Amino acid sequence: MSAVLAEEAKPSARREAASAIAVVLLGTGVVGGAFLKLLNTPAAAALRLVGAANSRRQQTEPAKLAERNLREQLKASGAPRDDAALLAALDASDIAVKVIVDATASAELAARHAEWLARGYHVVTANKSLGGGELSGWRTLQAALANGARYGDAATVGAGLPVLSTLRRLRQCGDALLTLEGVFSGSLSYLFNSYDGSRPFSVLLREARERGYTEPDPRADLSGEDVARKLLILARNAGFALGADEVQVEGLVPEPLRAVDTGQFLARLEELDEPLAARHAEARARGNVLRFLARLNQRGHARVGLSEVPGNHPAARLYGTDNQFALTTTRYHTQPLVIQGPGAGPEVTAQALLGDVLALV
Ligand SMILES: NC(=O)c1ccc[n+]([C@@H]2O[C@H](COP(=O)([O-])OP(=O)(O)OC[C@H]3O[C@@H](n4cnc5c(N)ncnc54)[C@H](OP(=O)(O)O)[C@@H]3O)[C@@H](O)[C@H]2O)c1
């Protein structure tokens, strides 16, 4: 290249760096893997991957990061996990906008989000552990956001559904959340949309697990804890500073099955059948159906658990693994604003992460 051309190339390189976004990806599982696939699409042309990690290994070499089978490579090769080396790769990039994408469920990593924000990195996350964890963590997060770094958390609730963005927009316009109700778990939605008493609940649960609708250990879904984290995130974003212990959670796992290992739990699923069959029969006798609902009322009382709803209730008309969020606000008070659709799945969740990353520039 001639000296003149090289000189001409500099402004365009500077322009490219100005519109680009340097990305470190934590977690290359189901969601992280889908995010890596999105990086190869035109929509993600502005993103430059400078580091990627699973729980044991990481990669910061540009040639290796560009390989299409990066996710598989990381299972067998790469440097040992070290956050400092990933942050150094972000620092070394001449791209000004630097983001850490957390596609893990690690509470340890979530506890570092505030520190990263305070250091000027943006954070985009599917990990609910900070926003839906202890109130002190939430407050630390709010304080860290004061310096201008941004926190993209769309993927933490409803996967790709525009729930948090809608809630924030309403608040920005002076509207206030009065009550919130809905089905926030794809697996629990599927289970109770399908359960009509004709087949034991344990049979449905085994089927749902085989289809990948539940976690490998379905207690992660049945406990209601994941739904409680989502309710906390929504409540806090609506202005209710709730502590983690202020959500009343009525899970579906009977006491004797809580401490056993996964294998034993799966072998004893039939123990769930009788109590649920009895509740189902009682609900049906009253013309109602069972749904696993999250609810927040005007006084900030938050509850997660199995509820009876009449057949004309919005949650009674859900399909498959759909999520539903019904927001009653000062302006949507005659009928709630209802957001409904697939609330889980790798592609839509990865898309929510990408959307939050793209919103940074
Ligand atoms: N799946 C969905 O539809 C969905 C929807 C909305 C939100 N989410 C949320 O998205 C997150 C990821 O879900 P997933 O389904 O992708 O889970 P997953 O398949 O279990 O993947 C988790 C990934 O995180 C990695 N990881 C764990 N600790 C790490 C650490 N300290 N540093 C770097 N990587 C670490 C794991 O590494 P190894 O591979 O080494 O184990 C794995 O690659 C979770 O918080 C989940 O709640 C998921």
PDBQT file of the ligand as one rigid body, heavy atoms in Angstrom, charges set to zero:
ROOT
HETATM    1  N1  LIG A 401     -31.811 -21.309  28.013  1.00  0.00    +0.000 N 
HETATM    2  C1  LIG A 401     -32.727 -20.352  27.925  1.00  0.00    +0.000 C 
HETATM    3  O1  LIG A 401     -33.707 -20.433  27.163  1.00  0.00    +0.000 OA
HETATM    4  C2  LIG A 401     -32.579 -19.104  28.744  1.00  0.00    +0.000 A 
HETATM    5  C3  LIG A 401     -33.527 -18.065  28.594  1.00  0.00    +0.000 A 
HETATM    6  C4  LIG A 401     -33.360 -16.874  29.322  1.00  0.00    +0.000 A 
HETATM    7  C5  LIG A 401     -32.282 -16.754  30.179  1.00  0.00    +0.000 A 
HETATM    8  N2  LIG A 401     -31.406 -17.795  30.334  1.00  0.00    +0.000 N 
HETATM    9  C6  LIG A 401     -30.291 -17.601  31.253  1.00  0.00    +0.000 C 
HETATM   10  O2  LIG A 401     -29.094 -17.585  30.476  1.00  0.00    +0.000 OA
HETATM   11  C7  LIG A 401     -28.007 -18.073  31.258  1.00  0.00    +0.000 C 
HETATM   12  C8  LIG A 401     -27.333 -19.212  30.490  1.00  0.00    +0.000 C 
HETATM   13  O3  LIG A 401     -28.287 -20.250  30.263  1.00  0.00    +0.000 OA
HETATM   14  P1  LIG A 401     -27.893 -21.530  29.383  1.00  0.00    +0.000 P 
HETATM   15  O4  LIG A 401     -29.184 -22.239  29.159  1.00  0.00    +0.000 OA
HETATM   16  O5  LIG A 401     -27.047 -21.131  28.241  1.00  0.00    +0.000 OA
HETATM   17  O6  LIG A 401     -27.003 -22.349  30.436  1.00  0.00    +0.000 OA
HETATM   18  P2  LIG A 401     -25.900 -23.473  30.113  1.00  0.00    +0.000 P 
HETATM   19  O7  LIG A 401     -26.182 -24.141  28.819  1.00  0.00    +0.000 OA
HETATM   20  O8  LIG A 401     -25.777 -24.286  31.353  1.00  0.00    +0.000 OA
HETATM   21  O9  LIG A 401     -24.560 -22.628  29.892  1.00  0.00    +0.000 OA
HETATM   22  C9  LIG A 401     -23.916 -21.950  30.930  1.00  0.00    +0.000 C 
HETATM   23  C10 LIG A 401     -22.532 -21.590  30.448  1.00  0.00    +0.000 C 
HETATM   24  O10 LIG A 401     -21.914 -20.796  31.445  1.00  0.00    +0.000 OA
HETATM   25  C11 LIG A 401     -20.567 -21.258  31.589  1.00  0.00    +0.000 C 
HETATM   26  N3  LIG A 401     -20.009 -20.810  32.854  1.00  0.00    +0.000 N 
HETATM   27  C12 LIG A 401     -20.357 -21.151  34.129  1.00  0.00    +0.000 A 
HETATM   28  N4  LIG A 401     -19.573 -20.508  35.010  1.00  0.00    +0.000 NA
HETATM   29  C13 LIG A 401     -18.718 -19.737  34.288  1.00  0.00    +0.000 A 
HETATM   30  C14 LIG A 401     -17.660 -18.857  34.611  1.00  0.00    +0.000 A 
HETATM   31  N5  LIG A 401     -17.302 -18.623  35.879  1.00  0.00    +0.000 N 
HETATM   32  N6  LIG A 401     -16.983 -18.238  33.613  1.00  0.00    +0.000 NA
HETATM   33  C15 LIG A 401     -17.317 -18.462  32.306  1.00  0.00    +0.000 A 
HETATM   34  N7  LIG A 401     -18.307 -19.300  31.934  1.00  0.00    +0.000 NA
HETATM   35  C16 LIG A 401     -18.996 -19.930  32.914  1.00  0.00    +0.000 A 
HETATM   36  C17 LIG A 401     -20.687 -22.745  31.437  1.00  0.00    +0.000 C 
HETATM   37  O11 LIG A 401     -19.415 -23.324  31.222  1.00  0.00    +0.000 OA
HETATM   38  P3  LIG A 401     -19.198 -24.923  31.007  1.00  0.00    +0.000 P 
HETATM   39  O12 LIG A 401     -19.617 -25.161  29.584  1.00  0.00    +0.000 OA
HETATM   40  O13 LIG A 401     -17.755 -25.106  31.232  1.00  0.00    +0.000 OA
HETATM   41  O14 LIG A 401     -20.071 -25.589  32.017  1.00  0.00    +0.000 OA
HETATM   42  C18 LIG A 401     -21.610 -22.803  30.220  1.00  0.00    +0.000 C 
HETATM   43  O15 LIG A 401     -20.863 -22.611  29.040  1.00  0.00    +0.000 OA
HETATM   44  C19 LIG A 401     -28.618 -18.499  32.594  1.00  0.00    +0.000 C 
HETATM   45  O16 LIG A 401     -28.464 -17.478  33.537  1.00  0.00    +0.000 OA
HETATM   46  C20 LIG A 401     -30.098 -18.714  32.262  1.00  0.00    +0.000 C 
HETATM   47  O17 LIG A 401     -30.940 -18.545  33.371  1.00  0.00    +0.000 OA
HETATM   48  C21 LIG A 401     -31.527 -18.936  29.627  1.00  0.00    +0.000 A 
ENDROOT
TORSDOF 0
